[in-house]
Amino acid sequence: MARPLIGVSTYLESAARWGVWELEAALLPVGYPRLVQRAGGLAVMLPPDDPSRAAAVVARLDGVVVAGGPDVDPARYGAERSPRTGPPAHERDAWELALLDAALASGTPILGICRGMQLLNVALGGTLVQHLDGHVKEVGVVGHHDVIPVPGSLYAGLVPESSAVPTYHHQAVDRLGEGLRVSAHAVDGTVEAIELPRATWALAVQWHPEMGDDLRVMEGLVSAAS
């Protein structure tokens, strides 16, 4: 069986350095493509592009991953910017929302990771908590906490037990988007995973599976995309 082609959205940085060069760069932490590969898929990077091209891109893919990264612009969900919200990434917001719209319209399987979960919620009309205390151990250090699956959810079908996951987030889902349901939460009640319970395979998690060893969430996407 051919390995499914999984597109992963990328960061867009004003400057990145390698060798003697310092240039604008579309880049991605290597944990993302390696997670796709370890789960049985082929990984391809999706740098920001004209949103009008998103449907054509998604049509060539078997699955879409929206990766972690900067905060979603609060204007996207009708909120005033909090002083603790990071600077906007307008090109990423527009491109990734277009990717999500195209994948939802075509039934292409979707996995959102951290920012990707928040963006899926916003794409479907939901809102975000702009700052959440207690979920970052310290700046630049990935922590771990337990995530509890909701029985009967898509996530629980992949990971039925409570498990410790790699976390680094300061924002979270507030009001759920249309049609979404919670599929896992933290001990303090923070929403840790959401899904769209319809024909489209769409799951999003608040944590960073690419920074851990548990392949089951990505394996679920790869299986759905096969």
C-alpha positions as semicolon CSV with decimal commas, in nm:
position;residue;x (nm);y (nm);z (nm)
1;M;0,000;0,000;0,000
2;A;0,131;0,345;-0,092
3;R;0,216;0,571;0,198
4;P;-0,029;0,865;0,224
5;L;0,101;1,213;0,150
6;I;0,059;1,436;0,457
7;G;0,103;1,813;0,423
8;V;0,230;2,004;0,726
9;S;0,196;2,383;0,749
10;T;0,513;2,579;0,827
11;Y;0,639;2,879;1,014
12;L;0,731;3,194;0,820
13;E;1,025;3,369;0,983
14;S;1,172;3,706;0,886
15;A;1,526;3,575;0,937
16;A;1,685;3,234;0,987
17;R;2,057;3,159;0,979
18;W;2,247;2,869;0,825
19;G;2,606;2,873;0,709
20;V;2,692;3,226;0,601
21;W;2,329;3,311;0,518
22;E;2,060;3,492;0,712
23;L;1,739;3,506;0,508
24;E;1,363;3,499;0,533
25;A;1,261;3,136;0,571
26;A;0,966;2,901;0,570
27;L;1,066;2,636;0,820
28;L;0,941;2,359;1,045
29;P;1,086;2,184;1,350
30;V;1,202;1,843;1,231
31;G;0,983;1,667;1,489
32;Y;0,677;1,722;1,268
33;P;0,795;1,547;0,950
34;R;0,965;1,277;1,155
35;L;0,639;1,208;1,340
36;V;0,457;1,174;1,007
37;Q;0,728;0,942;0,877
38;R;0,736;0,727;1,192
39;A;0,359;0,693;1,173
40;G;0,379;0,559;0,818
41;G;0,317;0,870;0,606
42;L;0,513;1,080;0,360
43;A;0,564;1,437;0,480
44;V;0,555;1,751;0,265
45;M;0,588;2,108;0,389
46;L;0,318;2,366;0,310
47;P;0,467;2,717;0,336
48;P;0,225;3,013;0,337
49;D;0,086;3,085;-0,008
50;D;-0,203;3,272;-0,166
51;P;-0,514;3,144;0,016
52;S;-0,691;3,108;-0,320
53;R;-0,452;2,819;-0,396
54;A;-0,536;2,619;-0,083
55;A;-0,801;2,399;-0,246
56;A;-0,563;2,302;-0,527
57;V;-0,294;2,214;-0,272
58;V;-0,528;2,008;-0,053
59;A;-0,656;1,821;-0,360
60;R;-0,306;1,672;-0,401
61;L;-0,281;1,560;-0,038
62;D;-0,417;1,267;0,161
63;G;-0,408;1,450;0,495
64;V;-0,333;1,792;0,644
65;V;-0,150;1,885;0,964
66;V;-0,172;2,242;1,093
67;A;0,137;2,283;1,308
68;G;0,203;2,480;1,624
69;G;0,335;2,833;1,622
70;P;0,239;3,193;1,701
71;D;-0,088;3,307;1,856
72;V;-0,392;3,338;1,630
73;D;-0,483;3,704;1,569
74;P;-0,769;3,783;1,813
75;A;-0,938;3,983;1,537
76;R;-1,010;3,646;1,373
77;Y;-1,249;3,564;1,656
78;G;-1,377;3,914;1,730
79;A;-1,173;3,983;2,044
80;E;-0,955;4,271;2,160
81;R;-0,586;4,185;2,177
82;S;-0,462;4,101;2,526
83;P;-0,124;4,247;2,630
84;R;-0,009;3,885;2,677
85;T;-0,098;3,779;2,321
86;G;0,193;3,756;2,081
87;P;0,232;3,953;1,758
88;P;0,006;3,850;1,471
89;A;0,113;3,617;1,191
90;H;-0,129;3,737;0,924
91;E;0,008;3,528;0,637
92;R;-0,004;3,207;0,840
93;D;-0,353;3,280;0,970
94;A;-0,492;3,341;0,622
95;W;-0,315;3,044;0,462
96;E;-0,391;2,791;0,733
97;L;-0,755;2,896;0,762
98;A;-0,782;2,846;0,386
99;L;-0,619;2,501;0,419
100;L;-0,868;2,408;0,690
101;D;-1,164;2,533;0,488
102;A;-1,047;2,334;0,185
103;A;-0,984;2,017;0,385
104;L;-1,322;2,039;0,558
105;A;-1,496;2,096;0,225
106;S;-1,321;1,803;0,057
107;G;-1,332;1,561;0,349
108;T;-0,951;1,545;0,369
109;P;-0,839;1,420;0,715
110;I;-0,710;1,695;0,946
111;L;-0,485;1,698;1,252
112;G;-0,432;2,025;1,438
113;I;-0,142;2,060;1,682
114;C;-0,143;2,336;1,948
115;R;-0,195;2,649;1,735
116;G;-0,358;2,413;1,484
117;M;-0,621;2,316;1,740
118;Q;-0,689;2,678;1,825
119;L;-0,715;2,770;1,457
120;L;-0,958;2,485;1,384
121;N;-1,178;2,614;1,665
122;V;-1,162;2,969;1,527
123;A;-1,230;2,846;1,172
124;L;-1,560;2,704;1,294
125;G;-1,662;3,018;1,483
126;G;-1,513;2,947;1,825
127;T;-1,310;3,173;2,053
128;L;-0,990;3,143;2,256
129;V;-0,863;3,214;2,605
130;Q;-0,575;3,450;2,529
131;H;-0,364;3,356;2,830
132;L;-0,365;3,049;3,047
133;D;-0,150;3,025;3,360
134;G;0,018;2,707;3,474
135;H;0,064;2,528;3,140
136;V;0,420;2,644;3,061
137;K;0,689;2,513;3,295
138;E;0,931;2,791;3,197
139;V;1,016;2,978;2,879
140;G;1,168;2,744;2,624
141;V;1,111;2,429;2,833
142;V;0,853;2,169;2,734
143;G;0,660;2,035;3,033
144;H;0,427;1,738;3,077
145;H;0,084;1,695;3,228
146;D;-0,191;1,437;3,218
147;V;-0,463;1,444;2,953
148;I;-0,790;1,262;3,017
149;P;-0,982;1,128;2,714
150;V;-1,359;1,169;2,687
151;P;-1,515;0,822;2,655
152;G;-1,662;0,750;2,314
153;S;-1,459;1,021;2,139
154;L;-1,235;0,978;1,837
155;Y;-0,937;1,058;2,057
156;A;-1,036;0,798;2,316
157;G;-1,049;0,541;2,038
158;L;-0,682;0,615;1,970
159;V;-0,562;0,674;2,328
160;P;-0,812;0,521;2,573
161;E;-0,614;0,587;2,891
162;S;-0,511;0,902;3,075
163;S;-0,157;0,986;2,966
164;A;0,116;1,242;3,022
165;V;0,179;1,453;2,712
166;P;0,443;1,714;2,613
167;T;0,294;2,060;2,659
168;Y;0,392;2,420;2,590
169;H;0,095;2,650;2,553
170;H;-0,045;2,967;2,701
171;Q;-0,373;2,986;2,510
172;A;-0,670;2,750;2,498
173;V;-1,016;2,691;2,354
174;D;-1,287;2,904;2,513
175;R;-1,621;2,879;2,328
176;L;-1,630;2,575;2,100
177;G;-1,675;2,625;1,727
178;E;-1,982;2,497;1,549
179;G;-2,009;2,119;1,541
180;L;-1,696;2,058;1,750
181;R;-1,688;1,856;2,067
182;V;-1,432;1,815;2,342
183;S;-1,249;1,484;2,327
184;A;-0,990;1,530;2,607
185;H;-0,920;1,766;2,892
186;A;-0,656;1,837;3,156
187;V;-0,708;1,779;3,526
188;D;-0,787;2,150;3,569
189;G;-1,059;2,128;3,303
190;T;-0,863;2,292;3,021
191;V;-0,975;2,162;2,681
192;E;-0,688;1,950;2,549
193;A;-0,841;1,794;2,236
194;I;-1,135;1,867;2,009
195;E;-1,287;1,680;1,717
196;L;-1,551;1,712;1,450
197;P;-1,784;1,411;1,482
198;R;-1,893;1,374;1,121
199;A;-1,772;1,204;0,804
200;T;-1,454;1,415;0,793
201;W;-1,172;1,282;1,016
202;A;-1,081;1,598;1,206
203;L;-0,897;1,589;1,538
204;A;-0,688;1,856;1,709
205;V;-0,475;1,841;2,023
206;Q;-0,343;2,116;2,247
207;W;-0,011;1,946;2,317
208;H;0,293;1,863;2,101
209;P;0,303;1,495;1,997
210;E;0,603;1,573;1,775
211;M;0,803;1,628;2,096
212;G;0,717;1,288;2,241
213;D;0,727;0,917;2,156
214;D;0,355;0,836;2,137
215;L;0,265;0,786;1,770
216;R;-0,103;0,703;1,815
217;V;-0,256;1,040;1,727
218;M;-0,050;1,072;1,408
219;E;-0,110;0,707;1,327
220;G;-0,481;0,784;1,344
221;L;-0,441;1,058;1,083
222;V;-0,223;0,841;0,859
223;S;-0,473;0,555;0,882
224;A;-0,763;0,787;0,793
225;A;-0,560;0,926;0,501
226;S;-0,472;0,581;0,362
